[in-house]
Every structure is written in structure tokens, then in C-alpha cells.
Amino acid sequence: MGFAIDDDELQTTGAVAARVLAGKRVLALTMAGFLDDLEGLELIGMNADAVLVGGADESDEPGRIYSYLNLNRAFLELQAGADLYCLHRNRWWQTTSGPRLDAGAVVAGLEYAAGVEATVLGKPSPQYFAAALDALDADPELTWMVGDDLEGDIAGAQLHGMRTVLVRTGKFRPDELEHTSVLPDGIVSSVAQLGDWLEQNL
């Protein structure tokens, strides 16, 4: 996309999960393409120390990931004492064919059924933003979070002391701004406008 960035500056939920869950036996309910990010973890089908939930795509794959068989396996592991982790708690996500249900509903269902609370590894968790700032060696008050999600991107970053710009693309819905107390420092229609916006407002 034209951004100059070093590999060690790129922060992903998979990298966070791999660090947090290192040394644990993990039952991962994630899309297949995400498994590469979990390199180094012991991924198993039962007798897990941790259940990890997250990820969806536009193929039929999520239907297999979140099949009754897999969800019940996760439930049984949680009942046996495994800890529940999730990459995010997004309720829905934007696709080329419109909004689709995301993994947050699965996480909520497992929490309810097993009587546990999930640890969120990605946005908007403080650990995720702290890891990103550490990778950049940046101070929160001097760092900008640019995103299209009021809850995960903007509110999460503000709780960590960062400044924020909301982009009117992807998940953005105009009516959200009418029903929220979360106010970004700025709003742009495209990330391509960010440079000009920063020059005019800093």
C-alpha cells in the first residue's frame, strides 16, 4: 500500500497471541490462514490449556470453524479448566457483500455457556496497544491511531492515551456518531487525506 514499515513494527493479534500463549496447549478456532501467525504454539484438538477464538472470512470456512462439533469441543475444554482467549470481540465486520456476523458472538456464547470470561488479545485491549507502542518505541500522547471502528480502534486507543482519527470507510456508519460518547480527534473520508489533515490540524 506504499507505507514504509519494518517487519518488527507490524503488530498483529497473532503475534500477541503467540507471545501470551507460549508454552500452552491451544485449541484454536481460527481461520486456516491465521494459523501461520501462531507459529511456535502447540495446537491441539483436546486436553487444552487454552481455547483461542477469532477470525472469519467470506468463504464457507467460518461455518466449519464454528461448527457445533468445534464449539462443543471448546465448551468441554473450558469446563475442564482451559482458559478462554479471543483475538477480538467484534460483533460484525464489513465484507464486499455487506456486514457479516463476527467472532464476538461466538465468544459471548462460550462465556455464557461455560461461565467464564475471555481475555481479549487484540483491539481494544490495553495489552495490544501497549505492544504496538513498544514495537514503535512511541509515546501514547504523540501517537495517532487511524481506524474505521469507533469501539475497537478509536475508544481503545483513547483509553491508552493515544490521539485518534476516524476514517469514513470499512465499518464506518454515519449514524454511529449520533449515538456514541466516543469522539475522535478528527474524521477523514479516506486514509489518503490523513497527511493533509494532520498538516492542517497540528
N, C-alpha and C positions, 0 to 999 in steps of 0.2 A: 504493500500500500504506500510505499515511499517513505516510511518512517525509519530513521536510523536508530537501531537498538541492538545492544549486545544480548547474547543468549541469556546471560546471568541477570539481565534486567527484566526479562519476561517472567511475570509472575502468573502461574496458573493454579487452579484449585487442585489439579493433580499433583503438582509439586508439593503443595501444602499437605495434601493427604498422605503422600509418600513419606514426608518427614514425621507427621504426627502419628501415623500408624506403623512406623518402622518397628519390626520385631513382633508384630501381632499377626495372628492368623485371621485373614479378612475374607468375609463373604461379600463380594462386590456386585451390587445390582446397578450396573452402569452400561452404557452402550459400548459395543466392542471397540470402537475407535478410541475410546478413552483409556483402555487398558494399558496402552503404551506409556501413558503418563504415570502409571502405578508401578513402573518397573522397580524391582527390588522388594516388593511386598510379597508375602506368601498368600496367594489367592487360593481359597479352598471352597468346597461345597457344603461342608458341615463341620461341627465342632469348632466354631469360630470364636475368636476373642472379640471381634468387632464386625458389625454389619455396616456397609457403606452404600448409601443410596444417592443417585444423581445421574443426570444426563438424559436427554431424549433427542430424537431426530425425526425427520419427516418420513422415514421408511416405516415398514412394519415392525422394525426391530424393537421399539419400545414395548409393543404388545407382548413380545416374547420375554423381554426383560422383566416386565411387571405382570407376568402370568400368575395365576392363582398358585401354581406349584412353587414358584420362586418366592412369592410374597409369604406363603405359609412357611416355607423353609426359613425365611428371615425372622418371622414371628417366633418360630420354635427356638431359633438361636438366641433371640432376645430373652425369651422366657428362661432359657438355660443359663443366662448371665452375661451374654455378649453385650457390648456397648453399641449404641446406635450413633452413627455419624452420617452427615449428609453434605454434599458439595454445595448445596443451596436449598432454600425453601421457596423457590419461585412458584407462584400459583399458576402462571401461564407464561407462554413465550410466543414471540412473533415468528411466523413462518411465511413462505411465499404464498401459501393458500389461506392465510389468516391466523388468528390466535389459536393455540393448542394448549391443552392441559399439560402442566409440567409436573416435575417430581415432588413438589411441595405437598400435593395431595396424598401421595404415597407415604411420605414422611409422617404427615399428620395421622394417617390411618394406622401406621405401625406404632406410633406413640400412644394412640388411644387404645389399641388392642393389647399392647404389651405393658402399658402403664409405665413407660419410660420417657425420657426427654432426649431429643437428638442434640448432638454437638454440631453446630454449623461450621464448616471449614472454609467456605468461600464467602462472598459478599452476602450480607453486610457485616460479617463478624469482625470484631476488632483485630483478631489474630491475622486475618487476611490482609487488611490494610497495613498492619504493622510490618508484615513480611514484605509487602511491596515497597514500603518506605525504606525498609532496611536494605533491600536489594538496590535501591536507587541512592542510598545514603542521603536521604532527603528529610527535611523538617516538615511536619504536617502543615504548619501555617504558611509555608512557602510552596506548597504542592497543590496542584489542581487535579480534581477528579472530573473527567468528562464522560457522561453516560446518558443513556436513554431511559433509565429505570429510576423513578423517584425513590422507591423504597430501598432497593439493593445498592444502587450507585450513589445517589445524592444523599439520602438520610444516613447511610452507613458511613460515608466519607465525612459528613459533618460531625457525626458523633466522635470521629477520630481527629477532629480539629482541622480537617482539610477544607479548602475552598472548592466550589463546585460550579460546573456549567452543565445544564441540561440540553440535550440535543433532540430536536423535534423529528426523530427518525426511529425506526425499530419499534420498540414497545410504547413509545410516547403516545399519549392520548390527551387532547386539549382539555377535556372535562376533568382530568385528574387534578389539574392545577386549581380547579374551583372547589375541590373537596379535600384539601390537604393543608396541614400546617407546615409542610416541608417546602421551603423556599430556596431555590438555588441562587447563587450569586449572579448567575447570568443564564440566558437562554439563547441558543442559536439554532438556525434551521438545518445546518449541516456542519459537520466537523471541519469542512473546508473553510468555513467562516471563522474558525476559532482564532487563528492568528490575528486577523484584523480586529476581532472583538477584544482580544487581550490588549492590543496596542491602544485601542480607544478607551479602555476602561481601567487600565493600570496606572 
